[in-house]
């Protein structure tokens, strides 16, 4: 029963992706030569530069803030426990729109600078690759911060003490002992960052950077060339999996061993100049990644008469409803897969389970195209077989919008929910499940009566993370949404790209507010867990 369930889920998740290569090869080829000669090298280069720059930026911010929070004691630390996660609630495209409006000609920066210094303000251009890297780094550093901080806290204090005894300064001990030990955690966090970077469309398109994601949208919406869009999707897919394979290969070639902490490290108390310096380093990413974008949206909202009419509340309900339903679907499938993996350890079924949760590594635009091609192929097959009529096929094509959207969200964010559950199953071991089965419980009863009570925290954290991602999600919603179905993300993008930042402000504020609540809850849950560990 469970084996068949896992196989069915794997096929359901894998088949749409397998439709990309075949469909790309069989379709028309008119624009491919031009793309190959003139645009593809630019897409490759821009994607590479954006990925490397964002990886460096998030690495510096994430590791730096994680080190300060793990090794020092100071007043206000509890507040920063929450604040440092809040940029996760601000989508990169909202941050991009905010800073573009702030630095525009005649904008807020120019007026403030001229008023303070009575001279013309410098012309600061942020709508370029450097500005995009800065925006992406500020929006995504919490992924690195969360993973690296946990790794720093698991390090034994004796390792740093040994380095100090051998004559190393605090700075040298950090670079030679502490930092190399958290490399796996840093790489894991940066991997998540790169997956989000490769999938980003709103900020990339608005800042005029041409990468694979914008190329896919251009081929699909502007050129109406499905074949070209599928070819670009296939190349981006290879690019993404190539990075993952390279990262895994480099990790295999090096061994990392960490001595578990047997007692809590004595935190260094900060005061004076050292306190001000480190507080400033913690405050900068929070200020630039959350407070400034939210403050700008509040300011722009105050300059117009905001009418929270029926359309606004309808869009808000659309966002919360689709995010909530999709989160429950994703968490349910993740729970079944993780439990099934514990029932069949070290088998092909466990491998299939993990492969089925790799959708997070696939950019949203690629997944959307795969699902569209797959659903259209199924409808064509049903029509050609005489099972349904042409009119029925057209009606189903329209009505499949919500189903395609839910399916895309499941494929994309299953890994976000699956990883915390898999990690918890590894901690408790398979012995708990085996003991329940040996006492006569069925796999279903073992799941609900034994394992589920122990999985409440990872289920809650995973569900909140998925909800945050879904509230902010833009590219898949733009491609797959049914007619006349809008979310806060889509409405914000529409107004902002048409240079109506003031009209976009209420929608962006509502989006950030909805995403900020679960972000704060996650930080409180993790704080409570750290206090339990001592």
Number of C-alpha atoms within 10 A of each C-alpha: 6 17 14 10 12 22 15 12 17 19 12 14 21 18 13 20 22 12 18 24 15 10 18 19 13 9 14 13 14 11 13 17 11 10 17 11 10 10 16 20 13 17 20 16 14 17 21 15 15 22 21 14 19 27 26 15 20 28 25 16 21 28 25 17 26 24 18 18 23 18 16 16 16 16 12 9 15 12 9 18 16 17 21 27 25 25 27 27 25 26 29 27 27 29 27 26 26 22 20 20 22 19 19 16 15 11 12 13 19 19 16 12 14 13 12 8 9 10 10 11 16 11 11 13 13 20 20 13 18 15 17 25 24 18 25 30 26 27 30 32 30 26 21 27 28 21 21 29 23 16 20 21 19 19 21 18 20 15 15 20 13 13 18 14 9 10 10 16 12 12 10 13 19 16 11 13 16 21 15 12 20 23 15 17 20 25 19 16 25 27 19 18 25 24 18 20 24 25 25 24 27 25 23 26 17 19 19 13 20 19 26 30 27 22 22 25 20 15 20 18 13 10 13 12 19 19 22 25 26 27 22 23 28 18 16 25 20 13 18 17 15 12 14 15 12 11 15 12 11 9 14 10 7 8 8 11 8 13 12 12 14 11 13 13 18 10 13 12 12 16 13 7 9 11 16 12 13 18 19 13 15 21 17 14 23 20 18 18 29 25 18 16 24 22 14 21 24 16 13 18 19 13 10 11 9 12 9 10 8 9 11 17 12 14 19 20 15 16 23 18 14 18 23 19 12 23 26 15 18 27 25 16 17 27 21 18 28 23 23 20 25 19 19 15 12 10 10 10 21 20 13 18 21 17 14 21 24 19 22 20 22 24 26 30 29 26 24 27 25 24 22 21 18 20 18 17 14 13 20 15 13 15 16 12 10 10 11 15 14 14 10 13 18 13 11 15 16 13 13 18 19 16 14 22 23 22 19 27 28 25 26 25 28 27 25 24 28 26 17 20 25 20 13 16 20 11 9 12 12 16 10 15 20 15 13 18 16 10 9 10 16 11 17 13 14 20 19 11 12 16 17 15 10 14 16 12 17 18 21 18 22 25 22 23 20 27 26 25 19 23 24 27 24 25 23 22 26 19 18 21 21 18 9 6 15 20 29 29 29 22 17 25 25 16 16 24 15 9 13 14 24 22 21 25 27 21 25 29 22 15 25 25 15 19 25 20 14 22 24 18 16 19 20 15 13 17 14 12 12 12 8 8 8 9
